[in-house]
Amino acid sequence: MYQYTEFDKQFVRNRAAQYRDQLERYYAGRLSDDEFRPLRLQNGWYIQRYAPMLRIAVPYGEISSAQLRVMARIARDYDQPDAELLREAQEKQWALGEVPVRGGTPVATHLKYGYGHFTTRTNVQFNWIPLDKSADVMELLASVNMHGIQTSGNCIRNITSDELAGVAPDEIADPRPFCEIMRQWSTLHPEFAFLPRKFKIAVNGAREDRAAIGWYDVGLQLLRNEAGDLGFRVQVGGGMGRTPIIGAVVREFLPWDQLLNYLEAVIRVYNRWGRRDNAWKARIKILVKAEGPKYIEEVEAEYKAIVEVDGAPHTITQAVFDRVAASFVAPELKRERKGADARLHEIVRSDAEADPAYDRWLQRNVAGHRNPELRAVTLSFKRLGQAPGDADAQQLDTAAELAECFSAGEARVTHEQNLVLPWVHQDDLPELWAAARKAGLAKPNIGLLTDMIACPGGDFCSLANARSLPIAEAITQRYQDLDELYDIGEIDLNISGCINSCGHHHAGHIGILGVDKDGKEWYQVTLGGANGDHLSGPATPGKVVGPSFSAAEVPEVVEAVLDTYRRERRTEADGKAEAFIATLRRVGLDPFKAAANGARFAEKETV
């Protein structure tokens, strides 16, 4: 992991102290709401539907056991609404008819607290921290080199990458040093602090795209040219939202040392010409789509001026790269067992290997590693009764302990809202499985239907049109049989509560989008979306299958779509069933669309 320098540490501590001063002036009446709003947003503090929401940056997903323990403390001690606030939130939901009634009493099933939430962009969010405690939390975060800087606002946001960066067997080059160099360059960049809209960058260093780079404002793919030189293929203008677009390739090969100079040109042209009159048309994807080759020509001209006139001031020198890369060497893992430890290990190993659940866990939750003695293991935070990506204080503490015991104190937040332990010795897998299973973090469902992505939706977010979490829970409850999940196979199901697409529904094989219809919650279903990974193929937005559905209809629609898949799929040459996305592309959308709409009408007839 990157090791903060004294400068880095002091910078974060100073920022926390600065925020405390701003908060005190706000409560003293010396800063108005309008004056304080941009100050809190610049540190990741939003005001959501019922309470403040804090978004904490986890650059390129790396998080230490010490940081996880601080997340646990925040969940336990600070993410706690007072009784009056919780009652008011419940009453608002009840008044809107948004809460199921059981035994005549309304139940706010999803207004939970004491949780951290892993997001699709590898941040961590909390939904109930009182604003008057926010400075205390900022100082607590600073004690472990964490913050919320640039997790909000029209600036360069948290830079993301593949959760297997630095360990993947198919890796071309480790993207983490470049992510860190970009983080340092972009933090409080004076020219890019007030862009037309937020700006997101993703980097992939492997042959398989596990970072979904096609969906980002800038997507960077590490590669080598015919001469063996390292560089980037640069895509610009990807994004979801109201207008889902896959980024256009603007450079097939950019030498690695020119990365910052070229990004400076890309973002400078966007800053110059991006629309500021309409927030829905302000993202760079709209500019690139509208201008096409003209945008690329202006970027190239700007880049040429940066290099030839300005002297390429942001060229990454070998010395700078080596200094940063030195933080990303593989950790030393001590492997020595003696006496009682060795006997206990053998007992645990024998018990694990005799349990069919262990074999399933090895298949779904354990990935290969560039070091043949190691494995990368995913802890699943997807289970019934808990929103996708949520982790309570005990689970965060347990994750920290597992990271310390089995992964050199390091974990990774994944795009799919789980945690990966990247440095697990294969000999430790039985003990890790036993410990994770005891904590409820070893469900062997990674990549399967219940390993779904979902944003917090209308239960918390003031922008949402509908709730995501009850839909996720209803589908999860319906598909609890592991045999059935394994029969369905790998499938991406993504749920967003509004068109802002925080749940990345556009990229789901099955995507569910909450929409407002006459003041009520409805859901639009899309099929055939893709992130760009080995299973899905090139990044692609899904297609809408018909009119919107009610919340009660959505699980029926999903079941009808999956039944159609199982009826239409083929058996591959290796004896395995054809994947959902492959069947959908081969057969076409029509049978699935008919099944979805048939389920909708059938449901209406039974009401």
C-alpha positions as CSV (number, residue, x, y, z in Angstrom):
1,M,0.0,0.0,0.0
2,Y,1.0,3.6,-0.5
3,Q,2.7,5.0,2.6
4,Y,1.8,8.6,3.4
5,T,4.8,10.9,3.7
6,E,4.9,13.4,6.6
7,F,3.7,16.0,4.0
8,D,0.7,13.8,3.2
9,K,-0.1,13.3,6.8
10,Q,0.2,17.0,7.7
11,F,-1.9,17.9,4.7
12,V,-4.8,15.7,5.9
13,R,-4.5,16.8,9.5
14,N,-4.5,20.5,8.4
15,R,-7.6,19.9,6.3
16,A,-9.4,18.4,9.2
17,A,-8.5,21.3,11.5
18,Q,-9.6,23.7,8.8
19,Y,-12.9,22.0,8.5
20,R,-13.4,22.2,12.3
21,D,-12.9,25.9,12.2
22,Q,-15.5,26.2,9.3
23,L,-18.0,24.1,11.2
24,E,-17.6,26.2,14.4
25,R,-18.1,29.4,12.5
26,Y,-21.2,27.9,10.8
27,Y,-22.7,27.0,14.2
28,A,-21.7,30.4,15.6
29,G,-23.7,32.1,12.8
30,R,-20.6,33.6,11.0
31,L,-21.1,31.4,8.0
32,S,-24.5,31.1,6.3
33,D,-26.0,27.9,4.9
34,D,-25.0,29.0,1.4
35,E,-21.4,29.9,2.5
36,F,-21.0,26.6,4.4
37,R,-22.4,24.3,1.8
38,P,-19.4,24.3,-0.6
39,L,-17.0,23.9,2.3
40,R,-18.7,20.8,3.6
41,L,-19.2,19.4,0.1
42,Q,-15.5,19.8,-0.6
43,N,-14.9,17.4,2.4
44,G,-17.5,14.8,1.4
45,W,-20.4,16.0,3.6
46,Y,-23.8,15.9,1.9
47,I,-27.2,16.6,3.4
48,Q,-29.4,13.7,2.2
49,R,-33.1,12.8,2.7
50,Y,-33.0,12.5,6.4
51,A,-29.5,13.2,7.7
52,P,-26.0,14.1,6.7
53,M,-24.1,11.6,4.5
54,L,-20.3,11.3,4.6
55,R,-18.4,10.0,1.6
56,I,-14.9,8.9,2.4
57,A,-12.3,8.5,-0.3
58,V,-10.6,5.1,-0.7
59,P,-8.2,5.8,-3.6
60,Y,-8.0,2.9,-6.1
61,G,-9.8,0.7,-3.5
62,E,-6.8,0.0,-1.1
63,I,-7.7,0.0,2.6
64,S,-5.7,-1.1,5.6
65,S,-6.8,-3.0,8.6
66,A,-6.2,0.1,10.7
67,Q,-8.5,2.1,8.4
68,L,-11.2,-0.6,8.6
69,R,-11.1,-0.4,12.4
70,V,-11.6,3.3,12.2
71,M,-14.6,2.7,9.9
72,A,-15.9,0.3,12.5
73,R,-15.6,2.9,15.2
74,I,-17.4,5.5,13.1
75,A,-20.2,3.0,12.5
76,R,-20.4,2.1,16.2
77,D,-20.0,5.6,17.8
78,Y,-21.0,8.2,15.2
79,D,-23.4,6.7,12.6
80,Q,-26.1,6.8,15.2
81,P,-29.2,9.0,14.7
82,D,-30.9,10.3,17.8
83,A,-34.4,8.9,18.6
84,E,-36.2,12.0,17.4
85,L,-34.5,12.1,14.0
86,L,-35.1,8.4,13.4
87,R,-38.8,8.8,14.4
88,E,-39.1,11.7,12.0
89,A,-37.6,9.7,9.2
90,Q,-39.9,6.8,9.8
91,E,-42.9,9.0,9.9
92,K,-41.9,10.6,6.5
93,Q,-41.7,7.1,5.0
94,W,-45.0,6.0,6.5
95,A,-46.7,9.2,5.2
96,L,-45.5,8.4,1.7
97,G,-46.8,4.9,1.9
98,E,-43.2,3.7,1.3
99,V,-43.0,1.2,4.2
100,P,-44.6,-2.3,4.4
101,V,-47.2,-2.8,7.1
102,R,-47.0,-5.9,9.2
103,G,-49.6,-6.7,11.8
104,G,-51.1,-3.2,11.3
105,T,-47.8,-1.5,12.2
106,P,-45.6,0.2,9.6
107,V,-42.0,-1.1,9.6
108,A,-39.1,1.0,8.3
109,T,-37.1,-2.1,7.3
110,H,-34.3,-0.2,5.5
111,L,-33.7,2.8,7.8
112,K,-30.8,1.1,9.4
113,Y,-27.8,2.8,11.0
114,G,-24.4,1.8,12.4
115,Y,-23.3,0.8,8.9
116,G,-20.6,1.7,6.5
117,H,-21.5,1.3,2.8
118,F,-19.1,0.3,0.1
119,T,-19.9,2.1,-3.2
120,T,-19.3,1.1,-6.8
121,R,-16.5,3.7,-6.9
122,T,-14.6,2.2,-3.9
123,N,-15.6,4.9,-1.5
124,V,-17.2,4.3,1.9
125,Q,-20.3,6.1,2.9
126,F,-22.1,6.7,6.2
127,N,-25.7,7.9,6.3
128,W,-26.5,9.0,9.9
129,I,-23.6,11.0,11.3
130,P,-24.9,14.2,13.0
131,L,-23.4,17.3,11.4
132,D,-22.2,18.6,14.8
133,K,-20.0,15.5,15.1
134,S,-18.6,15.8,11.6
135,A,-15.3,17.5,12.7
136,D,-14.7,14.8,15.2
137,V,-15.0,12.2,12.5
138,M,-12.7,14.2,10.2
139,E,-10.0,14.2,12.8
140,L,-10.5,10.5,13.4
141,L,-10.1,9.8,9.7
142,A,-7.0,11.9,9.5
143,S,-5.4,9.8,12.2
144,V,-5.3,6.9,9.7
145,N,-4.6,9.0,6.6
146,M,-8.2,9.2,5.4
147,H,-10.5,12.0,4.3
148,G,-13.4,13.0,2.1
149,I,-11.5,15.5,0.0
150,Q,-12.9,15.7,-3.6
151,T,-15.5,13.0,-3.0
152,S,-18.0,15.7,-4.0
153,G,-18.1,18.8,-6.2
154,N,-17.2,19.5,-9.8
155,C,-13.6,18.3,-9.6
156,I,-11.6,15.2,-10.2
157,R,-13.1,12.5,-8.0
158,N,-11.7,9.4,-6.4
159,I,-9.5,7.5,-9.0
160,T,-10.5,3.8,-9.3
161,S,-8.8,0.7,-10.6
162,D,-9.1,-3.1,-10.6
163,E,-9.3,-4.7,-7.2
164,L,-6.7,-7.3,-8.3
165,A,-4.2,-4.6,-9.3
166,G,-0.7,-5.7,-8.5
167,V,-1.7,-9.4,-8.0
168,A,-3.6,-10.5,-11.1
169,P,-2.0,-13.2,-13.2
170,D,-3.1,-11.4,-16.4
171,E,-1.6,-8.1,-15.4
172,I,0.4,-6.1,-18.0
173,A,1.6,-3.5,-15.5
174,D,0.6,-2.5,-12.0
175,P,-1.8,0.5,-12.3
176,R,-1.5,1.6,-8.7
177,P,1.6,3.8,-9.0
178,F,-0.1,5.7,-11.8
179,C,-3.3,6.0,-9.8
180,E,-1.3,7.4,-6.8
181,I,0.6,9.9,-9.0
182,M,-2.7,11.1,-10.5
183,R,-4.2,11.4,-7.0
184,Q,-1.4,13.6,-5.9
185,W,-1.6,15.7,-9.1
186,S,-5.3,16.1,-9.0
187,T,-5.8,16.9,-5.3
188,L,-6.7,20.6,-5.0
189,H,-5.6,21.2,-8.6
190,P,-6.2,24.9,-8.9
191,E,-7.3,24.9,-12.5
192,F,-9.7,21.9,-12.1
193,A,-11.4,22.8,-8.8
194,F,-14.6,24.1,-10.6
195,L,-15.1,22.0,-13.7
196,P,-18.4,22.1,-15.5
197,R,-19.3,18.9,-13.8
198,K,-17.7,16.1,-11.7
199,F,-14.9,14.1,-13.4
200,K,-14.0,10.5,-12.9
201,I,-11.0,8.5,-14.0
202,A,-10.4,4.7,-14.0
203,V,-7.3,2.7,-14.8
204,N,-6.9,-0.9,-15.8
205,G,-3.6,-2.7,-15.9
206,A,-4.7,-6.2,-16.9
207,R,-5.7,-7.9,-20.1
208,E,-9.2,-8.2,-18.8
209,D,-11.0,-5.0,-18.0
210,R,-12.1,-5.3,-14.4
211,A,-12.2,-1.5,-13.9
212,A,-15.1,-0.8,-16.4
213,I,-13.0,1.9,-18.0
214,G,-15.3,2.4,-20.9
215,W,-17.9,4.0,-18.6
216,Y,-15.6,6.7,-17.2
217,D,-14.9,10.3,-18.2
218,V,-11.4,9.1,-18.8
219,G,-10.6,5.4,-19.0
220,L,-6.9,4.4,-19.2
221,Q,-5.8,0.9,-20.3
222,L,-2.1,0.0,-19.7
223,L,-0.5,-1.8,-22.6
224,R,2.8,-2.3,-24.4
225,N,3.4,-1.4,-28.1
226,E,5.3,-3.6,-30.6
227,A,8.6,-2.3,-29.2
228,G,7.7,-3.3,-25.7
229,D,7.3,0.2,-24.4
230,L,4.7,0.8,-21.7
231,G,1.9,3.3,-22.3
232,F,-1.9,3.9,-22.2
233,R,-4.8,3.6,-24.6
234,V,-6.9,6.6,-23.7
235,Q,-10.7,6.7,-23.8
236,V,-12.6,9.9,-23.1
237,G,-16.3,10.7,-22.8
238,G,-17.8,7.6,-21.1
239,G,-20.6,7.8,-18.6
240,M,-24.0,6.6,-17.5
241,G,-26.8,8.9,-16.3
242,R,-29.5,10.1,-18.7
243,T,-27.3,9.5,-21.7
244,P,-25.3,6.3,-21.4
245,I,-22.2,6.5,-23.6
246,I,-19.1,4.4,-24.0
247,G,-15.9,6.4,-24.0
248,A,-14.2,7.1,-27.4
249,V,-10.6,6.2,-28.0
250,V,-8.7,9.4,-28.5
251,R,-5.2,7.9,-28.2
252,E,-4.2,4.3,-29.1
253,F,-0.9,4.7,-27.4
254,L,0.3,7.4,-25.0
255,P,3.8,7.0,-23.4
256,W,3.4,6.4,-19.7
257,D,5.6,9.4,-18.7
258,Q,3.2,11.8,-20.6
259,L,0.1,10.8,-18.7
260,L,-0.3,13.9,-16.7
261,N,0.5,16.3,-19.6
262,Y,-2.1,14.6,-21.7
263,L,-4.7,14.6,-19.0
264,E,-4.0,18.3,-18.5
265,A,-5.0,18.8,-22.1
266,V,-8.1,16.6,-22.0
267,I,-9.5,18.3,-18.9
268,R,-8.4,21.8,-19.9
269,V,-10.4,21.6,-23.2
270,Y,-13.4,20.2,-21.3
271,N,-13.1,23.0,-18.8
272,R,-13.0,25.5,-21.6
273,W,-15.9,24.2,-23.6
274,G,-18.0,22.0,-21.3
275,R,-21.6,23.4,-20.8
276,R,-22.3,25.2,-17.5
277,D,-25.8,26.2,-18.4
278,N,-27.4,22.8,-18.0
279,A,-26.2,20.3,-15.3
280,W,-27.7,17.4,-17.3
281,K,-25.5,18.3,-20.3
282,A,-22.4,19.3,-18.5
283,R,-20.5,16.0,-18.4
284,I,-17.6,15.6,-20.8
285,K,-19.4,12.8,-22.6
286,I,-21.9,15.4,-24.0
287,L,-19.0,17.6,-25.3
288,V,-17.2,14.6,-26.9
289,K,-20.4,13.4,-28.5
290,A,-21.3,16.8,-29.9
291,E,-17.9,17.8,-31.2
292,G,-16.4,14.4,-32.1
293,P,-13.1,14.8,-34.1
294,K,-13.0,18.5,-33.4
295,Y,-12.7,17.8,-29.6
296,I,-9.8,15.4,-30.2
297,E,-8.1,17.8,-32.5
298,E,-8.3,20.5,-29.9
299,V,-6.9,18.2,-27.2
300,E,-4.0,17.3,-29.4
301,A,-3.3,20.9,-30.1
302,E,-3.4,21.7,-26.4
303,Y,-1.2,18.8,-25.6
304,K,1.3,19.9,-28.2
305,A,1.4,23.4,-26.6
306,I,1.9,21.9,-23.2
307,V,4.9,19.9,-24.4
308,E,6.5,22.3,-26.9
309,V,5.7,25.7,-25.4
310,D,5.3,25.0,-21.7
311,G,8.1,22.4,-21.6
312,A,6.0,19.4,-20.6
313,P,5.9,20.4,-16.9
314,H,4.0,17.3,-15.7
315,T,6.2,14.7,-17.3
316,I,6.5,11.8,-14.9
317,T,10.2,11.2,-14.3
318,Q,11.6,7.7,-13.7
319,A,12.7,8.9,-10.2
320,V,9.2,10.0,-9.3
321,F,7.7,6.8,-10.6
322,D,10.2,4.7,-8.7
323,R,9.6,6.6,-5.5
324,V,5.9,6.0,-5.7
325,A,6.1,2.4,-7.0
326,A,8.3,1.5,-4.0
327,S,5.1,1.6,-1.8
328,F,3.5,-1.1,-3.9
329,V,5.9,-4.0,-3.5
330,A,4.5,-7.3,-2.4
331,P,4.5,-7.7,1.4
332,E,6.5,-10.3,3.2
333,L,4.4,-13.2,4.5
334,K,5.8,-15.4,7.2
335,R,4.8,-19.1,6.9
336,E,5.9,-21.2,9.8
337,R,3.9,-23.6,11.8
338,K,5.1,-25.6,14.8
339,G,3.7,-28.0,17.3
340,A,0.1,-27.3,18.3
341,D,-0.4,-24.7,15.5
342,A,0.5,-27.3,12.9
343,R,-1.8,-29.9,14.4
344,L,-4.7,-27.4,14.6
345,H,-4.1,-26.3,11.0
346,E,-4.3,-29.9,9.8
347,I,-7.6,-30.4,11.7
348,V,-9.1,-27.2,10.1
349,R,-7.8,-28.2,6.7
350,S,-9.3,-31.7,6.9
351,D,-12.7,-30.4,8.1
352,A,-12.8,-27.8,5.3
353,E,-11.9,-30.3,2.6
354,A,-14.7,-32.6,3.8
355,D,-17.3,-29.8,3.5
356,P,-18.9,-29.3,0.1
357,A,-19.5,-25.6,1.0
358,Y,-15.7,-25.1,1.1
359,D,-15.3,-26.3,-2.5
360,R,-18.0,-23.9,-3.6
361,W,-16.2,-21.1,-1.8
362,L,-13.0,-22.0,-3.5
363,Q,-14.8,-21.8,-6.9
364,R,-16.6,-18.5,-6.4
365,N,-14.6,-16.5,-3.8
366,V,-11.0,-17.4,-4.5
367,A,-9.1,-16.0,-7.5
368,G,-5.7,-16.8,-8.9
369,H,-2.6,-14.7,-8.1
370,R,0.6,-13.8,-9.9
371,N,2.4,-15.5,-7.1
372,P,1.5,-19.2,-7.4
373,E,1.6,-19.6,-3.6
374,L,-0.9,-16.9,-3.0
375,R,-4.6,-16.2,-3.7
376,A,-7.0,-13.3,-3.7
377,V,-10.1,-13.9,-1.6
378,T,-13.4,-12.0,-1.8
379,L,-15.4,-11.5,1.4
380,S,-19.1,-11.3,0.4
381,F,-21.1,-8.5,1.9
382,K,-24.3,-9.7,0.2
383,R,-26.7,-11.6,2.4
384,L,-30.4,-11.6,3.3
385,G,-31.4,-8.8,5.7
386,Q,-28.5,-6.6,4.8
387,A,-28.3,-4.1,1.9
388,P,-25.7,-4.9,-0.8
389,G,-22.4,-3.3,0.2
390,D,-23.4,-2.5,3.8
391,A,-21.0,-3.5,6.6
392,D,-21.9,-3.0,10.3
393,A,-19.3,-2.2,13.0
394,Q,-18.7,-5.9,13.9
395,Q,-18.2,-6.9,10.3
396,L,-15.8,-4.1,9.7
397,D,-13.8,-5.1,12.8
398,T,-13.9,-8.7,11.6
399,A,-12.7,-7.7,8.1
400,A,-9.8,-5.8,9.7
401,E,-8.9,-8.9,11.8
402,L,-9.0,-11.1,8.7
403,A,-6.9,-8.7,6.8
404,E,-4.3,-8.7,9.6
405,C,-4.2,-12.4,10.0
406,F,-4.3,-13.5,6.4
407,S,-3.5,-10.6,4.0
408,A,-0.6,-8.5,5.4
409,G,-3.1,-6.0,6.9
410,E,-4.5,-5.0,3.5
411,A,-7.9,-5.2,1.8
412,R,-9.5,-3.8,-1.4
413,V,-13.0,-2.4,-1.8
414,T,-14.4,-3.8,-5.1
415,H,-16.6,-2.3,-7.8
416,E,-19.2,-4.9,-6.8
417,Q,-19.3,-3.6,-3.2
418,N,-17.4,-6.4,-1.5
419,L,-13.9,-6.6,0.0
420,V,-10.9,-8.5,-1.4
421,L,-8.0,-9.8,0.6
422,P,-5.2,-9.8,-1.9
423,W,-2.3,-11.5,-0.1
424,V,-3.7,-14.8,1.2
425,H,-1.3,-17.8,1.3
426,Q,-3.0,-20.8,-0.3
427,D,-2.1,-22.8,2.8
428,D,-4.2,-20.4,4.9
429,L,-7.4,-20.8,2.9
430,P,-9.1,-23.4,5.2
431,E,-8.6,-21.1,8.3
432,L,-9.7,-18.1,6.4
433,W,-12.8,-19.8,5.2
434,A,-13.7,-21.0,8.7
435,A,-13.2,-17.5,10.2
436,A,-15.1,-15.8,7.4
437,R,-17.9,-18.3,7.5
438,K,-18.3,-17.8,11.2
439,A,-18.6,-14.0,10.5
440,G,-21.1,-14.5,7.7
441,L,-18.7,-13.2,5.1
442,A,-18.0,-16.5,3.2
443,K,-21.2,-16.9,1.1
444,P,-20.0,-18.5,-2.1
445,N,-22.1,-16.2,-4.4
446,I,-19.4,-14.0,-6.0
447,G,-20.5,-13.3,-9.6
448,L,-23.9,-14.9,-9.1
449,L,-27.3,-13.3,-9.0
450,T,-27.4,-12.4,-5.3
451,D,-24.0,-10.7,-5.6
452,M,-25.9,-7.7,-7.0
453,I,-25.0,-4.1,-7.0
454,A,-27.4,-1.6,-5.5
455,C,-27.2,2.1,-4.5
456,P,-28.8,3.3,-1.2
457,G,-31.7,4.7,-3.3
458,G,-34.8,6.5,-1.9
459,D,-34.3,5.1,1.6
460,F,-31.5,7.6,2.1
461,C,-30.7,9.6,-1.1
462,S,-32.6,12.9,-1.7
463,L,-32.0,12.5,-5.5
464,A,-33.6,9.1,-5.8
465,N,-37.0,8.6,-7.4
466,A,-37.5,5.2,-5.9
467,R,-36.0,2.8,-3.3
468,S,-33.4,0.2,-4.4
469,L,-33.0,-1.7,-1.2
470,P,-36.4,-3.4,-0.9
471,I,-36.1,-4.5,-4.5
472,A,-32.6,-6.0,-3.8
473,E,-34.0,-7.7,-0.7
474,A,-37.0,-9.2,-2.5
475,I,-34.8,-10.7,-5.2
476,T,-32.3,-11.9,-2.7
477,Q,-35.0,-13.6,-0.7
478,R,-36.4,-15.3,-3.7
479,Y,-33.1,-16.7,-4.8
480,Q,-31.6,-18.3,-1.6
481,D,-31.1,-21.8,-3.0
482,L,-27.4,-22.1,-3.9
483,D,-28.1,-24.9,-6.2
484,E,-30.4,-22.7,-8.2
485,L,-28.0,-19.8,-8.2
486,Y,-25.2,-22.1,-9.5
487,D,-27.6,-23.4,-12.2
488,I,-28.3,-19.8,-13.3
489,G,-24.6,-19.1,-13.3
490,E,-22.7,-15.8,-13.6
491,I,-24.9,-12.8,-14.1
492,D,-24.7,-9.1,-13.2
493,L,-27.8,-7.6,-11.7
494,N,-27.5,-3.9,-10.9
495,I,-30.1,-1.6,-9.3
496,S,-30.2,2.3,-9.3
497,G,-32.7,4.4,-7.5
498,C,-32.5,7.2,-10.1
499,I,-31.1,8.1,-13.4
500,N,-27.8,9.3,-11.8
501,S,-26.9,5.5,-12.1
502,C,-25.0,5.1,-8.8
503,G,-26.0,1.4,-9.0
504,H,-24.6,1.2,-12.6
505,H,-27.8,-0.3,-13.9
506,H,-26.9,0.5,-17.5
507,A,-24.0,-2.0,-17.2
508,G,-26.0,-4.8,-15.7
509,H,-26.9,-7.9,-17.7
510,I,-30.2,-7.2,-15.9
511,G,-30.5,-3.5,-14.9
512,I,-33.3,-2.0,-12.7
513,L,-33.9,1.7,-12.6
514,G,-36.2,3.5,-10.2
515,V,-38.4,6.1,-11.8
516,D,-41.1,8.5,-10.6
517,K,-44.5,8.0,-12.2
518,D,-47.3,10.2,-10.9
519,G,-45.5,10.6,-7.6
520,K,-45.2,6.8,-7.1
521,E,-42.3,4.4,-7.3
522,W,-41.9,2.4,-10.6
523,Y,-39.0,0.5,-12.1
524,Q,-37.6,0.3,-15.6
525,V,-35.8,-2.9,-16.6
526,T,-33.0,-3.1,-19.1
527,L,-31.3,-6.2,-20.5
528,G,-27.9,-6.8,-22.1
529,G,-25.7,-4.2,-20.4
530,A,-22.0,-5.0,-19.9
531,N,-19.0,-3.7,-18.0
532,G,-16.3,-4.9,-20.4
533,D,-15.1,-8.0,-18.5
534,H,-14.3,-11.5,-19.8
535,L,-17.9,-12.7,-19.4
536,S,-19.7,-9.6,-20.8
537,G,-17.5,-8.5,-23.7
538,P,-17.2,-4.9,-24.7
539,A,-18.9,-2.3,-22.5
540,T,-22.5,-1.8,-23.6
541,P,-25.6,-0.1,-22.2
542,G,-28.6,-2.3,-21.7
543,K,-31.9,-1.9,-23.6
544,V,-35.2,-1.2,-22.0
545,V,-37.6,-4.2,-22.2
546,G,-40.9,-2.4,-21.9
547,P,-43.1,-0.1,-19.7
548,S,-42.1,0.5,-16.1
549,F,-43.1,-2.1,-13.5
550,S,-44.3,-1.7,-9.9
551,A,-42.2,-2.8,-7.0
552,A,-44.3,-5.9,-6.5
553,E,-43.8,-6.9,-10.2
554,V,-40.0,-6.6,-10.4
555,P,-39.2,-10.0,-8.8
556,E,-41.7,-11.6,-11.1
557,V,-40.1,-9.9,-14.1
558,V,-36.6,-11.1,-13.0
559,E,-37.9,-14.6,-12.6
560,A,-39.6,-14.6,-16.0
561,V,-36.4,-13.4,-17.7
562,L,-34.3,-16.1,-15.9
563,D,-36.8,-18.8,-16.8
564,T,-36.6,-17.7,-20.4
565,Y,-32.8,-17.9,-20.2
566,R,-32.9,-21.5,-18.8
567,R,-35.3,-22.5,-21.6
568,E,-33.2,-21.0,-24.4
569,R,-29.7,-21.7,-23.3
570,R,-27.4,-24.2,-24.9
571,T,-24.8,-26.6,-23.4
572,E,-21.3,-25.6,-24.4
573,A,-18.6,-28.0,-25.7
574,D,-17.1,-28.3,-22.2
575,G,-20.5,-29.4,-20.8
576,K,-21.2,-26.1,-19.1
577,A,-24.4,-24.1,-19.6
578,E,-24.2,-21.1,-21.9
579,A,-24.0,-17.9,-19.8
580,F,-27.0,-15.6,-19.5
581,I,-25.5,-12.8,-21.5
582,A,-24.4,-15.1,-24.3
583,T,-27.8,-16.6,-24.6
584,L,-29.4,-13.1,-24.6
585,R,-27.1,-12.0,-27.4
586,R,-27.6,-15.1,-29.5
587,V,-31.4,-15.3,-29.1
588,G,-32.1,-11.6,-29.2
589,L,-34.1,-9.4,-26.9
590,D,-37.7,-10.3,-28.0
591,P,-38.3,-13.6,-26.1
592,F,-37.0,-11.9,-22.9
593,K,-39.0,-8.8,-23.5
594,A,-42.2,-10.9,-24.0
595,A,-41.5,-12.8,-20.9
596,A,-41.0,-9.7,-18.8
597,N,-44.1,-8.0,-20.0
598,G,-46.1,-11.3,-19.7
599,A,-45.1,-11.4,-16.0
600,R,-46.2,-7.8,-15.6
601,F,-49.7,-8.5,-17.0
602,A,-50.0,-11.8,-15.2
603,E,-49.2,-10.0,-11.9
604,K,-51.9,-7.4,-12.7
605,E,-54.5,-10.1,-13.3
606,T,-53.9,-11.7,-9.9
607,V,-54.3,-8.4,-8.0
